[in-house]
Amino acid sequence: MNPSWSPLQRGMLEAMGLPVYRAVGIAAPGELPDDPLIHALLRAAGRSRDAEDAVRLAKAWPAPRALRADPSAKRALWPQLRALRRLPGP
């Protein structure tokens, strides 16, 4: 389905039982991917999606696919996230 459906159109499609797809993990340069894991990592780092350094931080972390596939990579990221939480956001 077209990702540019309006909220009304999406609601109507969902009411008819039709799936409404959206792109996940695809982002233009300088834009955050629309991935729930990225949002969770930003929250763990004490940042919001709109923080000035959100894009820079997300690009420095391993790709969400790699984090989902490798639990040790995810565990290795936690100390960095805790350290970011202690620092004030820009």
Protein Blocks (a to p, Z undefined) as FASTA:
>chain_A
ZZkbcfklmmmmmmnopacdddehiacehiacddfklmmmmmmnopafklmklmmmmmmp
ccfklmmmmmklmmmmmmmmmmmmmpccZZ
